[in-house]
Amino acid sequence: MGQGLWRVARNQQLHQDFGDQCYLQQERGGRRVAPTQGEQLAMRRGTPHCQVPGSDISHLLRVRKGKEEQGFIDLEMLPPELSITILSYLNATDLCLASCVWQDLGNDEYLWQGLCKSTWGHCSIYNRRLPPGFSYRKLYMQLDEGSLTFNANPQEGISYFMSKGILVDHPQEIAKFIFYTRTLNWKMLRIYLDERRDVLDDLVTLHNFSNQFLPNALRDFFRHIHAPEERGEYLETLITKFSHRFCACNPTLVQELGLSPDAVYVLCYSLILLSIDLTSPHVKNKMSKREFIRNTRRAAQNISEDFVGHLYDNIYLIGHVAA
């Protein structure tokens, strides 16, 4: 619990100097004094123009330190969005323990709803009319249990979600659930998508590569759908689907550069091989930019030399496309 609270405070450290001048202290009679409790409440309600969002938590932490108070801040003193941010760092077990301490927050359905949707961004149950007495706290526990089950056995995990009415047995709904969920193990996810190509098709269509440079789009793609560790049929399927989706999202670029799904497919493989060559410590003689341009244009003759050169620069400066 403490780690979650201090992590939020640390993320706001850059705002403290500005917050000290605009929010935490005021000028009175030529000397600087801290605002009173009533003024702090008024400032929260009024939100002055110079206030840095979230800087009040740093103030609370320093006040407690100055008074040598023990323990951590009562979350009920903080704005709801800060409470959700802090609690989002906890797992289901710690959340249950926290709800025993902060009973009002533990019974706050809006808080549990925020925690559910911040971790599992899409569930079929979100779009239904909820029955009387529905509990988002119970839903959170079920989502956590289902995610743990998925990370052990993907098929059983999806079956669990369906048995609880959380997911509808439809490829598009499953694809959205996977796309907006951040707790699924990527190795288990790769196994599941290799078996469920219909879900993979819908998952690819959820990506929007409009106006993205090709290597950056490929990184974004592999961030959601991890590339296999070895070359094989599954990797070829992923690159093929990516190539078609990239061209569909960038019709103007395709027309200007003369790209096609086949050309993007070749470029993707070239980028992967170049990434391995430049980042692997086992490769002593790194591929030069001239060599990359020459080798790539042999396979994709319609692609301009400048464009291929920019591809090399991107990998050289940013790194592996599938890391």
C-alpha positions in Angstrom: 0.0 0.0 0.0 2.8 2.4 1.0 4.6 1.7 -2.3 1.6 2.7 -4.3 1.1 5.9 -2.3 4.8 7.0 -2.5 4.9 6.0 -6.2 2.2 8.5 -7.0 4.0 11.2 -4.9 7.3 10.5 -6.7 5.6 10.9 -10.1 4.6 14.4 -9.0 8.0 15.5 -7.7 8.7 17.5 -10.8 5.7 19.7 -10.0 6.7 20.6 -6.4 8.6 23.8 -7.1 5.8 25.2 -9.1 3.2 24.0 -6.7 5.1 25.6 -3.8 4.8 29.0 -5.4 1.3 28.8 -6.7 -0.7 26.5 -4.4 1.0 25.5 -1.2 2.0 28.9 -0.1 0.8 32.5 -0.5 2.3 35.9 0.0 1.0 37.6 3.1 2.5 40.8 4.4 5.9 40.2 2.8 6.4 36.7 4.2 5.4 33.3 2.9 3.0 31.2 5.0 1.2 27.9 4.4 -2.5 28.2 3.6 -5.0 27.4 6.3 -7.2 24.3 6.3 -10.2 26.4 5.2 -8.1 28.0 2.3 -7.0 24.6 1.2 -10.6 23.4 1.0 -11.6 26.5 -0.9 -8.7 26.1 -3.3 -9.8 22.5 -4.0 -13.3 23.6 -4.8 -12.2 26.6 -6.8 -9.1 25.1 -8.5 -7.0 28.2 -9.0 -5.4 28.6 -12.4 -1.8 28.0 -11.2 -2.6 24.8 -9.3 -0.7 21.7 -10.5 -3.1 18.7 -10.6 -2.2 16.3 -7.8 0.3 18.6 -6.0 -1.9 18.5 -2.9 -0.7 14.9 -2.1 2.9 16.1 -1.9 1.8 18.8 0.5 -0.1 16.3 2.6 3.0 14.0 2.8 5.3 16.8 3.8 2.8 18.2 6.4 2.7 14.7 8.0 6.4 14.4 7.9 6.7 17.8 9.6 4.4 16.8 12.3 6.2 13.5 12.7 3.0 11.6 12.2 3.3 7.9 11.7 1.6 5.8 9.0 0.2 6.8 5.7 -2.4 9.3 4.5 -6.1 8.3 4.8 -7.2 7.8 1.2 -10.5 9.4 2.0 -8.7 12.7 2.3 -7.6 12.6 -1.4 -9.7 13.2 -4.5 -11.3 10.0 -5.9 -9.1 10.0 -9.1 -6.0 9.9 -6.9 -7.4 7.2 -4.7 -8.0 5.1 -7.8 -4.5 5.7 -9.1 -3.0 4.6 -5.8 -5.2 1.5 -5.4 -4.5 0.5 -9.0 -1.0 -0.6 -8.0 -2.5 -3.2 -5.6 -3.5 -6.8 -6.4 -6.8 -8.2 -5.4 -5.6 -9.5 -2.1 -4.1 -6.2 -1.0 -7.3 -4.4 -2.2 -9.4 -6.5 0.1 -7.1 -5.7 3.0 -7.2 -2.0 2.1 -11.0 -2.0 2.0 -11.0 -3.3 5.6 -9.1 -0.2 6.6 -10.9 2.3 4.4 -14.4 0.9 4.8 -16.1 3.8 3.0 -13.8 3.4 0.0 -14.2 -0.4 0.2 -18.0 0.0 -0.2 -17.7 2.7 -2.9 -19.0 1.1 -6.1 -17.7 4.0 -8.3 -14.2 3.3 -7.0 -14.4 -0.4 -7.8 -15.9 0.4 -11.2 -12.9 2.6 -12.0 -10.5 -0.1 -10.9 -12.3 -2.6 -13.1 -12.3 -0.5 -16.2 -8.7 0.8 -15.7 -7.3 -2.7 -15.7 -9.8 -4.5 -18.0 -10.8 -1.8 -20.4 -13.5 -3.8 -22.2 -15.8 -6.5 -21.0 -19.2 -7.5 -22.5 -20.8 -7.0 -19.2 -20.0 -3.3 -19.2 -22.5 -2.8 -22.1 -25.4 -4.6 -20.4 -28.1 -3.4 -18.1 -26.8 -4.5 -14.7 -29.2 -6.3 -12.4 -30.2 -4.8 -9.0 -27.6 -5.4 -6.3 -24.8 -5.8 -8.9 -21.4 -5.4 -7.2 -18.3 -4.1 -9.1 -16.2 -5.2 -6.2 -17.3 -8.8 -6.8 -16.7 -8.3 -10.6 -13.2 -7.1 -9.8 -12.5 -10.3 -7.9 -13.9 -12.4 -10.8 -11.9 -10.5 -13.4 -8.7 -11.0 -11.3 -9.5 -14.7 -10.8 -10.2 -15.2 -14.5 -6.9 -13.4 -15.5 -4.9 -15.7 -13.2 -6.7 -18.7 -14.7 -5.9 -17.4 -18.2 -2.3 -17.0 -17.4 -2.2 -20.7 -16.4 -4.5 -22.1 -19.1 -5.8 -19.7 -21.7 -8.8 -21.8 -22.8 -9.9 -22.3 -19.2 -9.5 -18.6 -18.5 -11.8 -17.5 -21.4 -14.3 -20.2 -20.4 -14.3 -18.8 -16.9 -15.1 -15.3 -18.1 -18.0 -16.7 -20.2 -19.4 -18.8 -17.4 -19.6 -15.6 -15.2 -21.3 -13.6 -18.0 -18.3 -11.3 -18.2 -17.6 -12.1 -21.9 -19.8 -13.1 -24.8 -18.6 -16.0 -26.9 -17.8 -13.9 -30.0 -14.4 -13.4 -31.6 -14.7 -9.6 -31.7 -15.7 -9.4 -28.0 -12.8 -11.6 -27.0 -10.4 -9.5 -29.2 -11.5 -6.3 -27.6 -11.1 -7.8 -24.1 -7.5 -8.9 -25.0 -6.7 -5.5 -26.6 -7.7 -3.4 -23.6 -6.5 -5.8 -20.8 -3.0 -5.4 -19.3 -2.9 -8.4 -17.0 -2.7 -11.3 -19.4 0.6 -13.2 -19.8 2.0 -12.6 -23.2 3.3 -16.2 -23.6 -0.2 -17.7 -22.8 -1.7 -15.0 -25.1 0.5 -16.1 -27.9 -0.6 -19.7 -27.5 -4.2 -18.7 -27.5 -4.0 -16.5 -30.5 -2.1 -19.2 -32.4 -5.1 -21.5 -31.8 -7.8 -18.9 -32.3 -7.0 -17.2 -35.7 -10.5 -15.7 -35.8 -9.8 -13.8 -32.6 -6.4 -12.8 -34.1 -8.1 -11.4 -37.2 -10.3 -9.1 -35.1 -7.5 -8.2 -32.8 -5.4 -6.9 -35.7 -8.3 -4.8 -37.0 -8.4 -2.9 -33.7 -5.0 -1.4 -34.4 -4.9 2.0 -36.0 -1.6 2.6 -37.9 -2.6 5.8 -39.6 0.2 8.3 -40.1 2.7 6.0 -38.3 6.2 5.4 -39.6 6.5 1.7 -40.5 9.0 0.6 -37.8 7.0 2.5 -35.1 3.8 0.8 -36.3 5.5 -2.6 -36.1 6.7 -1.9 -32.6 3.1 -0.9 -31.6 1.8 -4.1 -33.2 4.3 -6.4 -31.4 3.6 -4.5 -28.1 0.1 -6.0 -28.2 0.7 -9.2 -30.0 4.2 -10.4 -29.0 6.3 -11.9 -31.8 7.4 -15.6 -31.4 10.9 -16.3 -30.4 11.6 -18.3 -33.5 10.7 -17.9 -37.2 7.8 -20.0 -38.3 4.3 -20.1 -39.7 2.9 -18.0 -36.8 5.4 -15.2 -37.4 4.6 -15.2 -41.1 0.9 -15.0 -40.3 1.4 -12.0 -38.0 3.5 -10.1 -40.5 1.1 -10.8 -43.3 -1.9 -9.5 -41.3 0.1 -6.5 -40.2 1.1 -5.7 -43.8 -2.5 -5.7 -45.0 -3.7 -3.6 -42.0 -0.8 -1.1 -42.4 -1.7 -0.5 -46.0 -5.4 -0.2 -45.2 -4.7 2.5 -42.6 -2.4 4.5 -44.9 -3.9 4.6 -48.4 -2.2 7.9 -49.2 1.2 6.7 -48.2 0.7 3.5 -50.2 0.0 5.6 -53.2 2.8 8.0 -52.8 5.6 5.4 -52.0 4.2 2.7 -54.2 3.8 0.3 -51.3 1.8 -2.9 -51.3 1.1 -5.6 -48.7 3.8 -7.7 -50.3 6.3 -4.8 -50.2 5.5 -4.1 -46.6 5.9 -7.8 -45.8 9.4 -7.7 -47.2 10.3 -4.5 -45.4 9.0 -6.0 -42.1 11.3 -9.0 -42.4 14.2 -6.7 -43.3 13.5 -4.6 -40.2 13.4 -7.7 -38.0 16.7 -9.0 -39.4 18.3 -5.5 -39.1 17.1 -5.3 -35.5 18.7 -8.6 -34.6 21.9 -7.6 -36.4 22.3 -4.2 -34.7 21.2 -5.3 -31.2 22.8 -8.7 -30.8 26.1 -8.8 -29.0 27.0 -12.0 -30.9 27.1 -10.1 -34.3 30.5 -8.4 -34.5 30.3 -7.0 -38.0 27.2 -4.9 -38.0 25.3 -4.2 -41.2 26.0 -0.8 -42.6 23.3 1.5 -43.9 24.5 1.1 -47.5 24.4 -2.7 -47.1 20.8 -2.6 -45.7 19.7 -0.3 -48.6 21.2 -2.6 -51.2 19.9 -5.8 -49.7 16.4 -4.4 -49.2 16.0 -2.9 -52.6 16.9 -6.2 -54.2 13.7 -7.7 -52.7 11.6 -4.5 -53.0 12.8 -2.6 -56.0 9.9 -0.1 -56.1 10.8 1.3 -52.7 12.9 4.5 -52.8 16.4 4.6 -51.5 15.6 7.5 -49.2 12.7 5.7 -47.5 14.8 2.5 -46.9 17.6 4.7 -45.5 15.1 6.3 -43.0 14.1 2.8 -41.9 17.7 2.0 -41.1 18.1 5.2 -39.1 15.0 4.4 -37.1 16.3 1.0 -36.0 19.8 2.4 -35.4 18.5 5.2 -33.1 15.5 3.6 -31.4 16.2 -0.1 -31.4 14.6 -3.5 -32.0 11.1 -3.5 -33.5 10.0 -6.6 -31.6 11.8 -6.1 -28.3 
